[in-house]
Amino acid sequence: MTDPVYAASESRYEQMPYRRCGRSGVLLPALSLGLWHNFGSFKPFQEIKAMAHYAFDHGICHFDLANNYGPAYGTAEETFGHLMADSLKPYRDELFISTKAGWDMWPGPYGNWGSRKYLMASLDQSLKRMNLDYVDVFYSHRYDPATPLEETMQALVDIVRQGKALYAGISRYPTPKAAEAFRYLAERDVPCLLYQDRYNIIDRAPAEAGQLDLGWQNGTGFISFSPLQQGLLTNRYLNGIPADSRMARNTSLKQSVLTETVLESLRGLDAIAQRRGQSLAGMALFWLLRDERVTSVIIGASSVAQIEDNLKALDFLSFSEEELQEIEQFSVRIRESGI
Ligand SMILES: NC(=O)c1ccc[n+]([C@@H]2O[C@H](COP(=O)([O-])OP(=O)(O)OC[C@H]3O[C@@H](n4cnc5c(N)ncnc54)[C@H](OP(=O)(O)O)[C@@H]3O)[C@@H](O)[C@H]2O)c1
């Protein structure tokens, strides 16, 4: 049943910048919302709904999912399906929804990696869970060294031809393999719309490995995940580990990363942000968005207040050379400590 109360804000497109995704007709919001954590079965639906509505009301029209987001596996997609049924269905054509397959999902040989068998079955399951006829982007979630690249890419091509996804994307591919994938897809008139990888002040791998340049030259958009290094690049851990935080769960963000050196450097970054009149999260997001090769950044959030704070990154203050150098020094210190 649709929610009689929800009507999206009429001003939802007024503040958000939209950036062209590679050489395509698609514009993506500078900030996208990811449903990896905090949208699964453990979070009350009313809180999830408040976050999704707040995001959409402020122009965040791209929601990023994967088959195994939750926890538990599949439950973020199920929650998204409830959101569609509850209140978002009338806005389907205003939403850009992605999902993925490539990591562990179900037992046995067909529930992981990059076979055609896995990708095809997984997307069918995802569409059912999400209450959707199609997704906007379907990603191969990671490179599979054991499956011929052609098999994985042909599955993406066929999925697009079947109309189950409008565009194809890849995530976490080594640069030479991403180049091969881009070529394969382009030769079949299904150009790769998006390349997704972790990129933030601390983790510079996509820039250093040439992914950003490769995507830019190929006309493929780049979308950064974990732009806040799972919450480390925020004020969340500056004074201890809050009981309701991701780090307290000690799963994907380990408590062991929070050494004295890291904490000191995070405090240093926070001081720069404060001087600029921004939150650390806002500065970290803006640091990414100042690069025109970055189409969008996918934030995670556990509350409406965090989304509100992150939207302030869009106040687009430029960096001085001194600020960039200072950020660089703290970033190097954090990386050298082993993160
Ligand atoms: N392709 C891939 O392999 C891959 C891998 C990982 C993620 N992703 C995608 O990227 C999305 C984002 O990843 P992520 O969740 O790691 O992103 P992130 O934005 O780096 O971290 C999100 C976490 O940071 C904290 N946070 C966010 N804003 C805050 C603020 N303003 N102040 C204080 N704390 C704040 C929250 O932690 P608390 O929960 O502790 O409050 C939140 O859950 C995922 O949802 C998924 O869609 C893709």
The ligand as an SDF file (V2000), in Angstrom:
LIG
                    3D

 48 52  0  0  0  0  0  0  0  0999 V2000
   31.3380   -1.8520   -4.8420 N   0  0  0  0  0  0  0  0  0  0  0  0
   31.7190   -2.2710   -3.6610 C   0  0  0  0  0  0  0  0  0  0  0  0
   32.4420   -3.2530   -3.5360 O   0  0  0  0  0  0  0  0  0  0  0  0
   31.2660   -1.5160   -2.4330 C   0  0  0  0  0  0  0  0  0  0  0  0
   31.8850   -1.7700   -1.1950 C   0  0  0  0  0  0  0  0  0  0  0  0
   31.4730   -1.0240   -0.0980 C   0  0  0  0  0  0  0  0  0  0  0  0
   30.4670   -0.0750   -0.2240 C   0  0  0  0  0  0  0  0  0  0  0  0
   29.8590    0.1220   -1.4440 N   0  0  0  0  0  0  0  0  0  0  0  0
   28.7720    1.1180   -1.5910 C   0  0  0  0  0  0  0  0  0  0  0  0
   29.1580    2.3550   -1.0180 O   0  0  0  0  0  0  0  0  0  0  0  0
   28.1930    2.7610   -0.0430 C   0  0  0  0  0  0  0  0  0  0  0  0
   28.8070    3.5990    1.0040 C   0  0  0  0  0  0  0  0  0  0  0  0
   29.7990    2.8790    1.7160 O   0  0  0  0  0  0  0  0  0  0  0  0
   30.0240    3.2020    3.2400 P   0  0  0  0  0  0  0  0  0  0  0  0
   28.7700    2.9890    4.0080 O   0  0  0  0  0  0  0  0  0  0  0  0
   31.2420    2.4960    3.6720 O   0  0  0  0  0  0  0  0  0  0  0  0
   30.2840    4.8040    3.1290 O   0  0  0  0  0  0  0  0  0  0  0  0
   30.9050    5.9060    4.0580 P   0  0  0  0  0  0  0  0  0  0  0  0
   30.1200    7.1210    3.6910 O   0  0  0  0  0  0  0  0  0  0  0  0
   32.3780    5.9210    3.9170 O   0  0  0  0  0  0  0  0  0  0  0  0
   30.5750    5.4730    5.5620 O   0  0  0  0  0  0  0  0  0  0  0  0
   29.2750    5.5470    6.0470 C   0  0  0  0  0  0  0  0  0  0  0  0
   29.2710    5.5650    7.5730 C   0  0  0  0  0  0  0  0  0  0  0  0
   29.9480    6.7310    8.0430 O   0  0  0  0  0  0  0  0  0  0  0  0
   29.2550    7.2850    9.1530 C   0  0  0  0  0  0  0  0  0  0  0  0
   28.7970    8.6350    8.7520 N   0  0  0  0  0  0  0  0  0  0  0  0
   28.2750    9.0310    7.5740 C   0  0  0  0  0  0  0  0  0  0  0  0
   28.0580   10.3470    7.5610 N   0  0  0  0  0  0  0  0  0  0  0  0
   28.4440   10.8140    8.7720 C   0  0  0  0  0  0  0  0  0  0  0  0
   28.4750   12.1060    9.3480 C   0  0  0  0  0  0  0  0  0  0  0  0
   28.0820   13.1730    8.6870 N   0  0  0  0  0  0  0  0  0  0  0  0
   28.9440   12.2270   10.6280 N   0  0  0  0  0  0  0  0  0  0  0  0
   29.3520   11.1380   11.3260 C   0  0  0  0  0  0  0  0  0  0  0  0
   29.3610    9.8830   10.8130 N   0  0  0  0  0  0  0  0  0  0  0  0
   28.9130    9.7250    9.5400 C   0  0  0  0  0  0  0  0  0  0  0  0
   28.1030    6.3480    9.4670 C   0  0  0  0  0  0  0  0  0  0  0  0
   28.5960    5.4080   10.3980 O   0  0  0  0  0  0  0  0  0  0  0  0
   27.6750    4.7640   11.5420 P   0  0  0  0  0  0  0  0  0  0  0  0
   26.8830    3.7140   10.8300 O   0  0  0  0  0  0  0  0  0  0  0  0
   28.6630    4.2340   12.5080 O   0  0  0  0  0  0  0  0  0  0  0  0
   26.8210    5.8540   12.0890 O   0  0  0  0  0  0  0  0  0  0  0  0
   27.8640    5.6800    8.1340 C   0  0  0  0  0  0  0  0  0  0  0  0
   27.2380    4.4250    8.2390 O   0  0  0  0  0  0  0  0  0  0  0  0
   27.6050    1.4330    0.4370 C   0  0  0  0  0  0  0  0  0  0  0  0
   26.3500    1.5920    1.0610 O   0  0  0  0  0  0  0  0  0  0  0  0
   27.5060    0.6920   -0.8750 C   0  0  0  0  0  0  0  0  0  0  0  0
   26.3710    1.1330   -1.5820 O   0  0  0  0  0  0  0  0  0  0  0  0
   30.2550   -0.5790   -2.5360 C   0  0  0  0  0  0  0  0  0  0  0  0
  1  2  1  0
  2  3  2  0
  2  4  1  0
  4  5  1  0
  4 48  2  0
  5  6  2  0
  6  7  1  0
  7  8  2  0
  8  9  1  0
  8 48  1  0
  9 10  1  0
  9 46  1  0
 10 11  1  0
 11 12  1  0
 11 44  1  0
 12 13  1  0
 13 14  1  0
 14 15  2  0
 14 16  1  0
 14 17  1  0
 17 18  1  0
 18 19  2  0
 18 20  1  0
 18 21  1  0
 21 22  1  0
 22 23  1  0
 23 24  1  0
 23 42  1  0
 24 25  1  0
 25 26  1  0
 25 36  1  0
 26 27  1  0
 26 35  1  0
 27 28  2  0
 28 29  1  0
 29 30  1  0
 29 35  2  0
 30 31  1  0
 30 32  2  0
 32 33  1  0
 33 34  2  0
 34 35  1  0
 36 37  1  0
 36 42  1  0
 37 38  1  0
 38 39  2  0
 38 40  1  0
 38 41  1  0
 42 43  1  0
 44 45  1  0
 44 46  1  0
 46 47  1  0
M  CHG  2   8   1  16  -1
M  END
$$$$
